[in-house]
Amino acid sequence: MPIKITLDEALKKKHMTSKELCEKIGITEANMSILRSGKAKAIRFDTLSKICMFLECEPKDILQYETGEEENE
């Protein structure tokens, strides 16, 4: 997938664990794992907004478009 998730870097900058973020934004650790691994096919704007709010970042800080990546579908 040409979209790369860089959530781990944002978590490190805020000295926050993914478990802490899950509790704050109200998603399961399983869903967070899917998102962090890059296996998620979609993310709700509400969830993205909450992530950005608690990590004090912009969507561009955790989502990157990788040029040249082919879609495997």
Buried (B, 14 or more C-beta within 10 A) or exposed (E): BEEEBBBEEBBEEEEBEBEEBBEBBEBEEEBBEBBBEEEBEEBEEEBBEBBBEBBEBEEEBBBEEEEEEEEEE
